[in-house]
Amino acid sequence: MSRFDPFAGAGPRWWSIEAHRPFLEDLAAGVLDWLGEDAPETLSDAVILLPNRRAARAFTEALTLLSGDRPVLLPQVRPLGDLEEDEPPFAPGELELDLKPAISPLKRRFELAQLVAAHHGGAVEPLRALEMAEALAAFLDSCQIEEVADPGRVADLVEADLAEHWRSTAAFLAVAVEAWPKRLDELGLSDPSARRVTLLKRLAEVWDERPPAFPVIAAGSTGTVPAAAAVLGAVARAPSGCVVLPGLDRDLSQTAWDQIADDDGEQHPQGALKRLIGRHGIDRAEVRAWPARDAGESARLGRARRRLIAEALKPPKSTADWTKAITEMREGGGDPIAEGLEGLTAVTARTEEAAAALAAVLMREGVEKPGQTVALVTPDPLFARRVQARLGRWGLKADSSAGSPLSETPAGVRLAQLAQLAKAFGAVPLLAILKHPWTTLAGADEIEALEREGLRGAGPADWDAVRRRLETNRYRAGKRRKDEDQARIDTGHGLVDRLEGVLSALTGMDEAPPADWARVICAAAEALGEGVEIWRGPDGASAARLMAALMTEGAEAGVLNASAFAELLGRLMGAEVVRTGGDAHLRLRILGAIEARLVRADRVILAGLEEGVWPRGGGTDPFLSRPMRKTLGLPPPERRIGLSAHDFAQIACAPEVYLLHTERRDNQPSVKSRWLWRLETLVRGAFPEAPRLPQRPDLHDLARRLDAPDADPPQTLKPAQRPAPTPPVAARPDKMSVTRVEEWVRDPYATYARFVLNLHQMERPDERVEARLRGTAIHSALEVFAREWETLGETGAQDRFLTRYLDELEAAGMTPAALARERALGARMADWVTGFERDRRAGRPHVALEAYGEWSPIEGFLLTARADRMEVAEGRLSVMDYKTGAPPTKKQVESGFSSQLSLTAAIAREGGFGAVLKAEPDDLLYVRLTGRDPAGEIMDRNGEAGAPALADEAVEGLRKRIRQYASPSQPYRSRIAPQFAQARVSDYDHLARVAEWSTAAEDEG
């Protein structure tokens, strides 16, 4: 058998490896076949140019594997997109270029942001300037990559009838393309894209002038970058050079090939390759097929799959009569469409989480077959991480090309926590920092003490606010006389002092350049984790590089406040990819679409087949309209769709392919990818009797069974039943306030949890308590106001109300912005309560404020109450309760579900508040204060029968309830009257598992 020689022949040395073939393996096999029995040095002299570093590594692995025991010196494998002038394929001194070092990405962004700010006269916010700098960098990259001859003429592209927006952006771009090269010259640096293009163009020129004497193979590139396309042409013209294209469709009908016109070709899988060979004057018929290693059944099915995909993705004009095309395909015998569908399966999931479960099941199932390789291909990194997490349940880890964002690694989380603390001081960021595993500044007991005594409740404004809360709790602990509480508070004080010493530089900064922020955050991270090497490992090293770059490049990048820097840092860490490697399964891979183009696996799962995900879409250019882009010589946004289509066509030709579509993404209905839709349309036309892509219904059952409870046989998961505990009578409460009686009526389980289990809800850190703060402040202000009414007079009391109200809010930690709002509302309330008090005092009643009373409605049970305000005039009693929210309705009061006022009146009538307040109830009143419109209102709840009758009914209902719960068999059921609850969620709903049992059909009997 004659040896394969890729450089032989008089015609163009352009080759193609068919889409259904494993590209890198076939390339390696062809190279070894060319080598034959020659000395291994022949291969070591060769240069192989591949699109990226991952492809270069995979090709080297394939070459090593295929060579077996044969001694081979590996060729020089280089990524075409990342060449350097001092590395092969450049010979020393060959370029004769004085190339300046490339500017770092971060410094480039900061410099462009300053250019943006200068153009707008400093009127742009720093963060907005950085955003615009990112878009400007993309525009400059496009101009350099596409080799736009005169980008400065962008100012002349705006027609008179276009919007003013395009005029202003075009004027800015014209200034930027002129100013940016000058700034680079001042810095002694070059733009990375321009430098890369210069290197590629110079390489093409050198090889055209002095063709390389060594063998050169350029493989896997589609030549979308003009400079790279020029290198491919130079390689093909070299005496010992050839180009190997990925998946040129040599079988596509000439009619369809001709219909890949400029507009349609941008979105067609073959569009880029057609432009590439057309650029070099190569006819498609002149491109030869790279030899395949095998033939037979697998090759036949592979060609059928390739033909099926090509037919489905034909140019729109060629699909006008798909029925005719299907008939013609079948005329040659057999059924190429049915053959192409062998090994192809469509899977539809309802949600992203369900899709991740299905993908994980397919990957787990795939590696069960000895030697079989499995790859998940998706352009969605978040979905890839979902699947990676699912695989972890089996102890499997897939080699992922996407890696993880630095922001989601321990090092990134640590930096983000510190940036968030600088942005907004509070309990949550402090606790996040303290509970990070890298914190060694405090022990678990110290952290718990500070959290419990100083960091629960409304968010503290600063370190002194934390100390004030500790002192408040010290006073309360002193009243309780509990030594352990005092010890916790002392421990909390000590930890606050140490924390402030470490973090005060960070929390005290207001505005600073990014370099200063980076230094302070790094210093704090190191001080918090003394003895912890936070800069080690892949994530630590990546974080160190980023923070070092910020310190180096961010000194003169303008001033950012804490919020802007936190957002900037978050974006930078989100874009920084950390690849951990490690103990990945040798036959499992998770790849992006570009990485998967040249890599082949036995089983491939294509996920993310929704419009907007794969393909991602053309996007919008914030600077240029479509006509402006076209006139300037920039490609249309749809070109990226064509490149994605080429990737899809390559990957979908694997031996076993699963096309995974999700019906809902981000809780919104999704649209199937256009490629999946075209395949389904083709199949419906070919098989009217069974118009669906092949399915695997068993996959959904397998995925569901993973989350089923362990049982033999498997059982259906049953929700929890409504809890109904029956504690011993001796453990049941025998003392209760009137407000707790309301809770008992509506939700007996809450009574059980509060009084029997003695469980009390702790305040949450940084809890939003504005409504509660307002209620507490209003009650305090009203009490002082009423007590000092006669002493201060109307004007003095009114001022006293407002002052006390605002002082209470400020002491509780309300923000200055909220206080400004409350000042106006408080003034309106002060005016209203002045009129209220004047009217109420006119009858010269006896007024009692915050009065405490108690009474036993039945032997062995004590009922208590603390009334906001009570008045007695002419032997008649008025009971009042202050409200800032909506008070109970008349229906709730009359039905007994809101009996607070009724029972309070009953206690007073029986002398529970003392002889002065012992009177027949006349008025049951809610006094609602909001400061809005109206600022306040009095709402009576006397009912149709009057206050005395309501008091009698409430007492009788309470006595009946007391006797009922004196029975050992009476359960404390959960939420028996939720429709009458004032709060939609109880403090104990999570313990009662309300969300679980309330969704199930349950007969309460």
Secondary structure, 3 states (H helix, E strand, C coil): CCCCCCCCCCCCCEEEECCCCCHHHHHHHHHHHHHCCCCCHHHHCCEEEECCHHHHHHHHHHHHHHHCCCCCCCCEEEEHHHCCCCCCCCCCCCCCCCCCCECCHHHHHHHHHHHHHHHCCCCCCHHHHHHHHHHHHHHHHHHHHCCCCCHHHHHHCCCCCCCHHHHHHHHHHHHHHHHHHHHHHHHCCECHHHHHHHHHHHHHHHHHHCCCCCCEEEECCCCCCHHHHHHHHHHHHCCCEEEEEECCCCCCCHHHHHCCCHHHHCCCCCHHHHHHHHHCCCCHHHCEECCCCCCCHHHHHHHHHHHHHHHHCCCHHHHCCHHHHHHHHHHCCCCHHHHHHCCEEEEEECCHHHHHHHHHHHHHHHCCCCCCCEEEECCCHHHHHHHHHHHHHHCCCEEECCCEEHHHCHHHHHHHHHHHHHHCCCHHHHHHHHHCCCCCCCCHHHHHHHHHHHCCECCCCCHHHHHHHHHHHHHHHHHHCCHHHHHHHHHHHHHHHHHHHHHHHHHCCCEECHHHHHHHHHHHHHHHCCCCCCCCHHHHHHHHHHHHHHHHHCCCCCCEEHHHHHHHHHHHHHHCEECCCCCCEEEEEEECHHHHCCCCCCEEEEECCECCCCCCCCCCCCCCCHHHHHHHCCCCCCHHHHHHHHHHHHHCCCCEEEEEEECEECCEECCECHHHHHHHHHHHHHCCCCCCCCCCCHHHHHHHHHCCCCCCCCCCCCCCCCCCCCCCHHHCCCEEEHHHHHHHHHCHHHHHHHHHCCCCCCCCECCCCHHHHHHHHHHHHHHHHHHCHHHHHHHHHHHHHHHHHHHHHHHCCCCHHHHHHHHHHHHHHHHHHHHHHHHHHCCCCEEEEEEEEEEEEECCEEEEEEEEEEEEECCEEEEEEEECCCCCCHHHHHHCCCCHHHHHHHHHHCCCCCCCCCCEEEEEEEEEECCCCCCEEEEECCCCCCHHHHHHHHHHHHHHHHHHCCCCCCCCCCCCCHHHCCCCCCCCHHHHCHHHHCCCCCCCC
